């Protein structure tokens, strides 16, 4: 199965703002058709930025995604 993943996070404390964004293309592999266990891997881009008093800095770079997990069925066609 092929998919995309994205997340974003922002925190501001005492006028300092930190922001992180990530976007990845991933492939999921289920070793058995009867098991909920899966492996995943892919490539993506991430960025981070910090800002304070009108001054900001940012960095963007690529990376890889590796993982494993288990689908937990919550309906006929839905899992978490």
BALOBA-1460 file (C-alpha; in Angstrom, 3 decimals):
// residues 80
<rec num="1" residu="x" x="0.000" y="0.000" z="0.000"/>
<rec num="2" residu="x" x="1.295" y="3.486" z="-0.850"/>
<rec num="3" residu="x" x="0.517" y="6.631" z="1.103"/>
<rec num="4" residu="x" x="1.596" y="10.058" z="2.264"/>
<rec num="5" residu="x" x="2.154" y="11.330" z="5.769"/>
<rec num="6" residu="x" x="2.297" y="14.895" z="6.983"/>
<rec num="7" residu="x" x="2.532" y="16.583" z="10.352"/>
<rec num="8" residu="x" x="3.160" y="20.018" z="11.760"/>
<rec num="9" residu="x" x="4.031" y="21.354" z="15.194"/>
<rec num="10" residu="x" x="4.325" y="24.900" z="16.547"/>
<rec num="11" residu="x" x="5.218" y="26.177" z="19.999"/>
<rec num="12" residu="x" x="5.617" y="29.752" z="21.180"/>
<rec num="13" residu="x" x="7.117" y="30.649" z="24.561"/>
<rec num="14" residu="x" x="8.151" y="34.127" z="25.724"/>
<rec num="15" residu="x" x="8.021" y="35.505" z="22.171"/>
<rec num="16" residu="x" x="10.160" y="32.712" z="20.670"/>
<rec num="17" residu="x" x="8.308" y="30.651" z="18.047"/>
<rec num="18" residu="x" x="9.457" y="27.194" z="16.951"/>
<rec num="19" residu="x" x="7.783" y="25.468" z="13.991"/>
<rec num="20" residu="x" x="8.385" y="21.993" z="12.530"/>
<rec num="21" residu="x" x="6.777" y="20.511" z="9.373"/>
<rec num="22" residu="x" x="7.219" y="17.111" z="7.747"/>
<rec num="23" residu="x" x="5.911" y="15.512" z="4.530"/>
<rec num="24" residu="x" x="6.757" y="11.945" z="3.450"/>
<rec num="25" residu="x" x="5.830" y="9.451" z="0.734"/>
<rec num="26" residu="x" x="5.693" y="5.969" z="2.260"/>
<rec num="27" residu="x" x="5.115" y="2.345" z="1.275"/>
<rec num="28" residu="x" x="3.454" y="-0.083" z="3.689"/>
<rec num="29" residu="x" x="4.202" y="-3.817" z="3.464"/>
<rec num="30" residu="x" x="2.010" y="-6.433" z="5.138"/>
<rec num="31" residu="x" x="3.986" y="-9.740" z="5.292"/>
<rec num="32" residu="x" x="0.777" y="-11.746" z="5.818"/>
<rec num="33" residu="x" x="-2.702" y="-11.130" z="4.395"/>
<rec num="34" residu="x" x="-4.257" y="-12.336" z="7.685"/>
<rec num="35" residu="x" x="-2.101" y="-10.286" z="10.095"/>
<rec num="36" residu="x" x="-2.410" y="-6.619" z="11.053"/>
<rec num="37" residu="x" x="1.396" y="-6.309" z="11.389"/>
<rec num="38" residu="x" x="3.112" y="-4.019" z="8.845"/>
<rec num="39" residu="x" x="6.478" y="-2.537" z="7.922"/>
<rec num="40" residu="x" x="6.839" y="0.890" z="6.331"/>
<rec num="41" residu="x" x="9.543" y="2.865" z="4.606"/>
<rec num="42" residu="x" x="9.805" y="6.003" z="2.517"/>
<rec num="43" residu="x" x="11.393" y="9.348" z="1.784"/>
<rec num="44" residu="x" x="10.407" y="12.818" z="2.834"/>
<rec num="45" residu="x" x="11.260" y="16.420" z="3.556"/>
<rec num="46" residu="x" x="11.275" y="18.227" z="6.897"/>
<rec num="47" residu="x" x="11.689" y="21.852" z="7.858"/>
<rec num="48" residu="x" x="12.235" y="23.644" z="11.125"/>
<rec num="49" residu="x" x="12.174" y="27.363" z="11.835"/>
<rec num="50" residu="x" x="12.652" y="29.600" z="14.833"/>
<rec num="51" residu="x" x="11.732" y="33.245" z="15.164"/>
<rec num="52" residu="x" x="12.253" y="35.930" z="17.812"/>
<rec num="53" residu="x" x="11.781" y="39.709" z="17.704"/>
<rec num="54" residu="x" x="11.543" y="39.840" z="13.898"/>
<rec num="55" residu="x" x="14.622" y="37.646" z="13.389"/>
<rec num="56" residu="x" x="14.124" y="34.165" z="12.013"/>
<rec num="57" residu="x" x="16.113" y="31.184" z="10.815"/>
<rec num="58" residu="x" x="14.954" y="28.093" z="8.929"/>
<rec num="59" residu="x" x="16.366" y="24.824" z="7.643"/>
<rec num="60" residu="x" x="14.915" y="22.231" z="5.233"/>
<rec num="61" residu="x" x="16.344" y="18.823" z="4.397"/>
<rec num="62" residu="x" x="15.416" y="15.342" z="3.230"/>
<rec num="63" residu="x" x="15.321" y="12.132" z="5.153"/>
<rec num="64" residu="x" x="14.051" y="8.600" z="5.333"/>
<rec num="65" residu="x" x="11.171" y="6.963" z="7.156"/>
<rec num="66" residu="x" x="11.368" y="3.465" z="8.652"/>
<rec num="67" residu="x" x="8.819" y="1.884" z="10.923"/>
<rec num="68" residu="x" x="6.678" y="-1.025" z="11.974"/>
<rec num="69" residu="x" x="3.279" y="-1.263" z="13.524"/>
<rec num="70" residu="x" x="0.010" y="-3.077" z="14.012"/>
<rec num="71" residu="x" x="-3.397" y="-2.050" z="12.676"/>
<rec num="72" residu="x" x="-6.156" y="-2.257" z="15.300"/>
<rec num="73" residu="x" x="-9.528" y="-2.843" z="13.599"/>
<rec num="74" residu="x" x="-12.319" y="-0.506" z="14.786"/>
<rec num="75" residu="x" x="-14.826" y="-1.286" z="12.035"/>
<rec num="76" residu="x" x="-15.244" y="-3.364" z="8.914"/>
<rec num="77" residu="x" x="-13.053" y="-1.063" z="6.803"/>
<rec num="78" residu="x" x="-11.356" y="1.098" z="9.465"/>
<rec num="79" residu="x" x="-8.249" y="0.635" z="11.611"/>
<rec num="80" residu="x" x="-6.153" y="2.785" z="13.940"/>
